Structure formats: C-alpha cells, structure tokens
C-alpha cells in the first residue's frame, strides 16, 4: 500500500518538494536501477486539468529521495482553488515492475490576477 502525502502549492509559482521513499522497515529505499513518474489530476479518471510532475531521483539513489517539481507555467495553468489527486510510481528498469509508493491530495492556492 502506498504512503499518503498531502501537498500544497501556489498557482503561478515554482513548486518543488522532496519525498523519501521508504521500505517496509522504514529505512530509505535504494532507488538504484529505478525510474520515477508522478502525475496529478482533478479526479482519478478526469481527462481535464492533468499534469505530469517532474521527478528527479537524488544523485545518491540509496537515500530514497525524489524531488517533485512543477514550473510556474504549469502551476499557472492549474485550477485554483482546487484539490487534485496525485501519485508517485517507481519502475524497476530491469523487470518493468511498477510500484505506487506515494499518493495523496494536492491543494492549489490561487494567485492574484489583474
């Protein structure tokens, strides 16, 4: 079962946060030989207001740290205020096995428009 992490972001601003993938013992998961992908949407089956979140595995993959980020152009295009669902999946490159490791809600806060 995936861990739960609820996030907040500001519409029109750069978004970046680090998450740590952990194993069943609560230790950092070694991400050597893995890729990561994160997505967000207004609903699980929504076809509108979907975004791919940029994922970067730490230069030392044994730390289990993945940076999630969105540019201000992407966050400006998001609905706000709104609640999006999101998830982070890792893929073992040698086998193609995909595991959802974190999921949750992203709350967007609107920016002031002129």
N, C-alpha and C positions, 0 to 999 in steps of 0.2 A: 504494500500500500504506500502511495506517495505521501510525503510530508506535506503539511499545509503551511503556506506563507502568503499572507495578505500584504499587498504593497500599495503605496500611494504615489501618484505622480502629478506634476503640474502641466497643464496644457500649454504648449508653446515653449517649454523649457527642455533642456537636455536632461535625460533620465539615465542614471547609472546606479547599479547596486550590485554587491557581491553576495552570492549564496554559496553555502558549503554543502556539498553532497556528502552524506554520512552513511556508513554501513550499518548493519543490524546491531553492532556493539556500540554505536555512537561515535566511532572513530572516522576521521576523514577517509573518504573513498578514493582510492587511487584511480584516476581517470586516464592513465596511460593506455593508449590504444582505443580511446573513445572519442566520439564527436558529440556535440550537444546542439539541441534545437529547442527554441521556445516560441510559443505562439500566444496571441491573445485575441479575444473576440467578445462581442456584446452578449453572446449566448453560445452554448455548446455547439449548436447546429446553425448559428447565424452565418449568413453569407455576406452581410454588410458590416462595415467597421471591424475588419480583421487586420491584424498586423503581425508581422514576424519580428520577434525581438532578437536583436543581435546578441549572440553568445560568444564568449571568449574564454576558453579554458586557460587557467593560470599557467604561466611559463614553467612552473613546477607542478605537474599534474597530480603528484602524490598528496597535495594539500586539499584536493577535492573542491577547490574554489573555481566557480564560474562567474564571470561578470556578465550581467544582463544590461543592455543599453538600448536607448532609442534616441534618435536625433530630434532637435526641436522642430524640424519639418514634419516628422512623423507624429510627434505629440500634438502639434498644432492641428493636425487633421482628425484627431480623435474626438469623439463626442465628450462633452463635459458640461455639467457634472454627469458622471455615469459610473457604472460598475461593470467591469469586464471580467470574464473568466480567463485564466491563463494556466499554462503548464510548461514544464521543462522535462524534456526526454533526452536520454543519452543512448547512443548506439555503439555497441561493441563492433569495431570495424572488421575484425576477423570473422565474426559469425553473423553479423547483421541483426543480432538480438537488440530490440528496443525496449527500454525500461523507462516508465514515467517515474521521476524521482521527486518532483515538487509540483504542487498545483495550488491554486487559490484564487483570490479576487484582487483585481487592481482597481482602485478608486481614482478617478481623474477629477482634478480640481480645475475649474475654468480660469482662463486668463481674462484680463480686462480688454475689451475691444473698443476701438474708436469708431 
